[in-house]
């Protein structure tokens, strides 16, 4: 879904700073193969695609080997993969990528002493989910795009660091979309509620309105089994994101809508969809209390009558 939204091109410099098994990078290559077939036969494009286009980092050497194998199986013979901590001082990436797609770890906190000071300048925190967002901003070129999965807490957390990183995306960059995903999409590994943040690095702002989408299904059940089901919002998310002009007339009672940036600022940069969604409540007509009591009295009478008859039967025996 994210790759189809971001539409990578053969001229992009794509990075996943927490690549794992390189799922985002592999899907990006597959998308380019399907949509830019000619580029695989043009020498300049082909050399870039097989080498400098793909960049990935991880702290787990086993995952790096798996990711390298996955990319090799998709004709990427010499990607830029490295064993390193993307949040540490050893990472000097700055303004060097045109597209970042990632699902960074958000399971805990780091010792701030080990975190790159240039990252802390965006958000002075030890929370990995906020630090990775800061690193994405730092390592993108101006005009570069990012789509990152984040835990829901990033959208509405009230700490100074939470507000600072949201303010950075809204005021200094161009926040384009917030796609709320249902809890369970990452089961059986994790049940945490997540969202996708999509933004473009501008360093001069540019956010005028933000597109929100309330995803309710992804084609699989939301329990540990993750069985295939017919309900799937992913094609709708992609189609609507790629035609945002048609979204301007949609009301907040619908599954997707725009929110003006001024309203977001007034709400302390809160990006949770429930803050802006308009819920339509239906009036429910209940039975008069008198009728309920009458029915209850009759039921109670039937019960006592049956109880009495059963008691007599037992006495006769």
C-alpha positions as CSV (number, residue, x, y, z in Angstrom):
1,X,0.0,0.0,0.0
2,X,2.7,2.5,1.0
3,X,4.8,1.8,-2.1
4,X,1.8,2.3,-4.4
5,X,1.1,5.6,-2.6
6,X,4.7,6.9,-2.8
7,X,5.3,5.8,-6.4
8,X,9.1,5.3,-6.4
9,X,10.9,6.1,-9.7
10,X,14.2,4.8,-11.2
11,X,15.8,8.1,-10.4
12,X,15.0,8.0,-6.6
13,X,17.5,7.4,-3.9
14,X,15.4,5.1,-1.6
15,X,16.3,4.3,2.0
16,X,14.9,2.3,4.9
17,X,16.9,3.1,8.0
18,X,15.4,0.1,9.9
19,X,15.2,-2.3,7.0
20,X,14.7,-5.7,8.6
21,X,14.2,-8.2,5.8
22,X,14.1,-5.3,3.3
23,X,10.3,-5.6,2.6
24,X,9.9,-1.9,1.6
25,X,13.0,-1.9,-0.6
26,X,12.0,-5.1,-2.4
27,X,8.5,-3.8,-3.0
28,X,9.9,-0.5,-4.3
29,X,12.1,-2.5,-6.8
30,X,9.0,-4.6,-7.9
31,X,7.0,-1.4,-8.4
32,X,9.7,0.1,-10.6
33,X,10.1,-3.1,-12.6
34,X,6.3,-3.1,-13.3
35,X,6.0,0.6,-14.1
36,X,9.3,1.5,-15.6
37,X,10.2,-1.6,-17.5
38,X,12.3,0.4,-20.1
39,X,14.6,1.7,-17.3
40,X,15.9,-1.9,-16.8
41,X,17.4,-1.8,-20.3
42,X,18.9,1.7,-20.2
43,X,22.4,1.5,-19.0
44,X,22.5,4.6,-16.8
45,X,19.2,3.8,-15.1
46,X,20.1,0.2,-14.7
47,X,23.4,0.9,-13.0
48,X,21.7,3.2,-10.5
49,X,18.9,0.8,-9.8
50,X,21.3,-2.1,-9.1
51,X,23.6,0.0,-6.9
52,X,23.0,3.4,-5.5
53,X,19.2,3.5,-5.6
54,X,18.7,1.1,-2.7
55,X,20.0,2.0,0.8
56,X,19.2,0.1,4.0
57,X,20.5,-0.2,7.5
58,X,19.9,-2.5,10.5
59,X,21.5,-3.4,13.8
60,X,20.8,-7.1,13.3
61,X,23.4,-8.8,11.0
62,X,21.1,-11.8,10.3
63,X,18.3,-9.5,9.1
64,X,20.8,-7.7,6.9
65,X,21.8,-11.0,5.3
66,X,18.1,-11.9,4.7
67,X,17.5,-8.5,3.2
68,X,20.5,-8.7,0.9
69,X,19.3,-12.1,-0.3
70,X,15.8,-10.8,-0.9
71,X,17.2,-7.9,-3.0
72,X,19.5,-10.2,-4.9
73,X,16.5,-12.4,-5.8
74,X,15.0,-9.2,-7.3
75,X,18.0,-8.4,-9.4
76,X,19.6,-5.8,-7.1
77,X,23.1,-7.1,-7.0
78,X,25.0,-4.2,-5.2
79,X,22.7,-2.3,-2.9
80,X,24.1,0.0,-0.2
81,X,23.4,-2.1,2.9
82,X,25.2,-1.5,6.2
83,X,25.2,-2.9,9.8
84,X,24.7,0.3,11.8
85,X,22.4,2.0,14.3
86,X,20.6,4.7,12.3
87,X,20.2,6.8,15.5
88,X,23.8,6.8,16.6
89,X,26.7,9.2,15.9
90,X,28.0,6.8,13.3
91,X,25.1,7.7,11.0
92,X,26.1,10.9,9.2
93,X,23.2,10.7,6.6
94,X,22.0,14.2,5.9
95,X,20.0,15.5,3.0
96,X,20.9,12.5,0.8
97,X,17.7,10.5,0.1
98,X,14.7,11.3,-2.1
99,X,12.4,8.7,-0.6
100,X,12.2,7.0,2.8
101,X,9.7,4.2,3.6
102,X,10.0,2.6,6.9
103,X,8.4,0.7,9.8
104,X,10.9,1.7,12.5
105,X,11.1,-0.1,15.9
106,X,9.0,1.6,18.6
107,X,9.4,-0.8,21.5
108,X,11.2,1.3,24.0
109,X,13.7,4.0,24.8
110,X,17.4,4.6,24.2
111,X,20.2,6.2,26.3
112,X,20.2,9.8,25.0
113,X,24.0,9.8,25.4
114,X,24.2,7.3,22.4
115,X,21.9,9.3,20.1
116,X,23.2,11.6,17.4
117,X,23.0,15.2,18.6
118,X,21.7,16.4,15.2
119,X,18.7,14.1,15.7
120,X,18.1,15.3,19.3
121,X,17.9,18.9,17.9
122,X,14.6,18.0,16.3
123,X,13.1,16.2,19.4
124,X,15.0,15.9,22.7
125,X,13.8,12.5,23.7
126,X,14.8,8.9,24.2
127,X,11.7,7.4,22.5
128,X,12.8,5.5,19.4
129,X,9.6,6.3,17.4
130,X,10.2,10.0,17.7
131,X,13.9,9.8,17.1
132,X,13.4,7.9,13.9
133,X,11.0,10.5,12.6
134,X,13.6,13.2,13.4
135,X,16.2,11.2,11.5
136,X,13.9,10.8,8.5
137,X,13.5,14.6,8.3
138,X,17.3,15.0,8.7
139,X,18.3,12.5,6.0
140,X,15.9,13.5,3.3
141,X,16.8,15.9,0.5
142,X,14.6,19.0,0.2
143,X,11.7,17.8,-1.8
144,X,12.2,14.2,-0.6
145,X,9.2,12.2,0.6
146,X,8.6,9.9,3.5
147,X,6.0,7.4,4.5
148,X,6.5,5.9,8.0
149,X,4.5,3.6,10.2
150,X,4.2,5.0,13.7
151,X,2.4,3.9,16.9
152,X,-0.8,5.9,17.7
153,X,0.9,7.6,20.6
154,X,3.0,9.7,18.2
155,X,-0.3,11.3,16.9
156,X,-1.6,12.5,20.3
157,X,1.2,12.3,22.9
158,X,1.4,15.3,25.1
159,X,5.1,15.4,26.0
160,X,7.2,18.2,24.8
161,X,9.0,15.9,22.4
162,X,5.8,14.5,20.9
163,X,4.4,18.0,20.3
164,X,7.8,19.1,18.9
165,X,8.1,16.4,16.3
166,X,4.5,17.0,15.2
167,X,5.1,20.7,15.0
168,X,8.2,20.1,12.9
169,X,6.2,18.1,10.4
170,X,3.3,20.5,10.3
171,X,5.1,23.9,10.4
172,X,8.5,23.3,9.0
173,X,7.8,20.5,6.5
174,X,4.7,19.5,4.5
175,X,2.6,16.9,6.3
176,X,0.4,15.4,3.6
177,X,-1.5,12.5,5.1
178,X,-2.3,10.5,8.3
179,X,-3.7,7.1,7.7
180,X,-5.0,5.4,10.9
181,X,-4.8,1.6,10.8
182,X,-6.8,-0.8,13.0
183,X,-5.0,-2.5,15.9
184,X,-4.3,-6.0,14.9
185,X,-2.6,-5.4,11.5
186,X,0.7,-6.6,12.9
187,X,-0.7,-9.6,14.8
188,X,0.4,-12.1,16.0
189,X,3.6,-10.1,16.6
190,X,2.1,-7.0,18.1
191,X,-1.4,-5.7,18.7
192,X,-0.5,-2.0,19.0
193,X,-2.6,0.6,17.1
194,X,-0.6,2.3,14.3
195,X,-0.8,4.9,11.6
196,X,1.1,6.0,8.5
197,X,2.5,9.5,8.3
198,X,3.2,10.9,4.9
199,X,5.2,14.1,4.5
200,X,7.5,16.0,2.2
201,X,10.7,17.7,3.4
202,X,10.6,21.4,2.5
203,X,12.3,23.2,5.5
204,X,9.9,26.1,4.7
205,X,6.5,24.6,5.7
206,X,3.8,24.3,3.2
207,X,1.2,22.3,5.1
208,X,-2.2,23.9,4.3
209,X,-4.4,20.9,4.9
210,X,-3.9,17.3,6.0
211,X,-5.7,14.3,4.6
212,X,-7.0,11.8,7.1
213,X,-8.2,8.2,6.4
214,X,-9.8,5.8,8.9
215,X,-8.7,2.4,7.7
216,X,-11.0,-0.3,9.2
217,X,-9.8,-3.5,7.3
218,X,-6.8,-4.6,5.4
219,X,-8.0,-7.8,3.8
220,X,-7.3,-10.0,6.8
221,X,-8.9,-10.7,10.2
222,X,-7.6,-8.7,13.0
223,X,-7.0,-11.6,15.4
224,X,-3.9,-13.8,15.7
225,X,-4.9,-16.0,12.8
226,X,-5.0,-13.2,10.3
227,X,-7.2,-15.1,7.9
228,X,-8.1,-13.7,4.5
229,X,-11.5,-11.7,4.5
230,X,-13.4,-9.8,1.8
231,X,-13.2,-6.4,3.6
232,X,-10.2,-4.4,2.5
233,X,-9.7,-0.7,2.5
234,X,-6.2,-0.7,1.0
235,X,-7.2,-0.3,-2.7
236,X,-9.5,2.6,-1.6
237,X,-6.6,4.3,0.4
238,X,-4.3,4.1,-2.6
239,X,-6.9,5.3,-5.1
240,X,-8.0,8.3,-2.9
241,X,-4.4,9.3,-2.0
242,X,-3.6,9.4,-5.7
243,X,-6.6,11.6,-6.4
244,X,-6.7,14.0,-3.4
245,X,-8.5,16.8,-5.4
246,X,-11.7,14.6,-5.3
247,X,-11.4,14.4,-1.5
248,X,-12.0,18.1,-0.9
249,X,-15.8,17.8,-0.9
250,X,-16.0,14.9,1.5
251,X,-17.5,15.5,5.0
252,X,-16.0,14.4,8.3
253,X,-18.7,11.8,8.7
254,X,-17.0,9.8,5.9
255,X,-14.0,7.5,6.0
256,X,-11.6,10.1,4.6
257,X,-11.5,13.9,4.7
258,X,-9.2,17.0,4.9
259,X,-8.5,19.1,8.0
260,X,-7.1,22.6,7.6
261,X,-3.7,23.2,9.2
262,X,-5.0,26.0,11.4
263,X,-7.4,23.6,13.2
264,X,-4.6,21.2,13.8
265,X,-2.5,24.0,15.4
266,X,-5.4,25.0,17.6
267,X,-5.6,21.4,18.8
268,X,-2.0,21.4,20.0
269,X,-0.9,19.6,16.7
270,X,-3.0,16.5,17.6
271,X,-3.1,14.2,14.6
272,X,-5.5,11.5,15.9
273,X,-8.4,11.1,13.5
274,X,-11.0,10.9,16.3
275,X,-10.2,14.5,17.2
276,X,-11.6,15.7,13.9
277,X,-14.0,12.9,12.8
278,X,-17.7,13.8,13.0
279,X,-19.7,11.0,14.5
280,X,-23.3,10.7,13.5
281,X,-25.5,9.5,16.3
282,X,-28.8,7.9,15.6
283,X,-31.7,8.5,18.0
284,X,-32.7,5.2,19.7
285,X,-36.3,4.8,20.8
286,X,-36.6,2.6,23.9
287,X,-39.7,0.8,25.1
288,X,-41.6,2.7,27.9
289,X,-40.5,1.7,31.4
290,X,-44.1,0.8,32.3
291,X,-44.3,-1.8,29.5
292,X,-40.9,-3.3,30.5
293,X,-42.1,-3.6,34.1
294,X,-45.4,-5.2,33.0
295,X,-43.5,-7.8,30.9
296,X,-41.1,-8.4,33.8
297,X,-44.0,-9.0,36.2
298,X,-45.6,-11.5,33.8
299,X,-42.3,-13.4,33.3
300,X,-41.7,-13.4,37.1
301,X,-45.3,-14.8,37.5
302,X,-44.7,-17.6,35.0
303,X,-41.4,-18.5,36.8
304,X,-43.1,-18.7,40.2
305,X,-46.0,-20.8,38.8
306,X,-43.5,-23.3,37.3
307,X,-41.5,-23.3,40.5
308,X,-44.6,-24.1,42.5
309,X,-45.7,-26.9,40.2
310,X,-42.2,-28.5,40.3
311,X,-42.2,-28.3,44.1
312,X,-45.6,-30.1,44.4
313,X,-44.4,-32.8,42.0
314,X,-41.4,-33.4,44.2
315,X,-43.5,-33.6,47.4
316,X,-45.8,-36.2,45.8
317,X,-42.8,-38.4,45.1
